[in-house]
Amino acid sequence: MTIQFSKAQRTGQKVLLGIAGPSHSGKTYSALAVATGIKNVEGGSIFVIDTESGRAGHYADQFDYQIYQMTAPFSPERYLAAIEAAHKAGASIIVIDSMSHEHEGDGGLLDMHEAELQRMAGNDWGKRERVKFTAWIKPKDQHKKLVNRILQLPVHIIFCFRAKDKLVMKKNAQGKNEPVSAGWTPIVASGLDYEMTALLVLPQEAQGRPDFKATATKLPNYFHQFAHDGMQLSQQFGESIAQWANGSGALPKEGQPAPQSDQPAPQSPPQSSAEHNVGATPSSGVLSKYHAELAGCIDRDMLATAHAGFKHRFEGVDTPTRNTAQELFQMHQKRIAGTISADDCNEAAAMLTGAG
């Protein structure tokens, strides 16, 4: 077999965009607006998989799209079937509103795990504890097949995620632990958010305006030229994404200004606190980001996978930082094993990373 390499070109890229937010933040409208912008550039058709009781249909007079109202059970297998049907029907952009049901919806991953526990152990609580990791095999296998197929599909996909206000324990001025908000966090099966090309967070009543300072935000540097503080997710934003994806929206070379348009020159959005700290204070930023990744793991296999890149992840950082990372990993092993609680794990991690 002959293996040949060719010069890399940015053309024909397919974007996986996540839009997360609580109710009334503008997720559905924003997703349809961005999808329409992509369609304006690339043509094709928009297909919507709606798990929110037909909410996406509210905008039928404003956008052109096909819709499928998906009902429970919201298993990965059924999501995959709906995505495959949209692709077969000619979708060039798929909007999934919402993907959170795959995790916590009726018949989703959490329900599948509980069903497996019931099948394997019934109400024998001692046995349920012993087989709780084994009970994840079937749900995780379905989820893995779904994610692998999503990564292979030659279509743009926009995922809407519900979000919750995540609470973490921090010490107050009196030295006592108290719950404080860590910001809006997408409700998503662990690992799927890491596959997003970009993940934007809409606060409550945001009307489609992302908070680029949100910890959960993922915004690649090459999106900064058309994403700026205070902007609203729109067709123009979708057009910019499509132009970047197909190579027609060339990025400025180093030392050259970004292309100008008839819109005010966008300012690069501020990085999330974790990303900002990575370059400035490795002992806190890198470790906080690493802890956040481990915290999303729900079993030993997922934890091992997240930890697999340990040596590469911490190349070039000082030895104390590497040692602290190893402590974080060992702490999450205890969390997974059930010997410490998630709250205790987060509290200890905050002290280790300097976030407490």
Secondary structure as UniProt FT lines:
FT   STRAND          16..21
FT   TURN            23..24
FT   HELIX           27..42
FT   STRAND          45..50
FT   TURN            53..54
FT   HELIX           55..59
FT   TURN            60..62
FT   STRAND          66..69
FT   HELIX           76..88
FT   TURN            89..90
FT   STRAND          91..97
FT   HELIX           101..104
FT   TURN            106..107
FT   HELIX           109..121
FT   TURN            122..123
FT   HELIX           125..130
FT   TURN            131..133
FT   HELIX           134..136
FT   HELIX           137..152
FT   STRAND          156..171
FT   TURN            173..174
FT   STRAND          177..186
FT   TURN            190..191
FT   HELIX           192..195
FT   STRAND          198..201
FT   TURN            204..205
FT   TURN            207..208
FT   TURN            212..213
FT   TURN            215..216
FT   HELIX           221..226
FT   TURN            229..230
FT   HELIX           235..246
FT   TURN            254..255
FT   HELIX           273..280
FT   HELIX           282..295
FT   HELIX           300..307
FT   TURN            308..309
FT   HELIX           310..313
FT   TURN            314..316
FT   HELIX           319..337
FT   HELIX           342..353
//
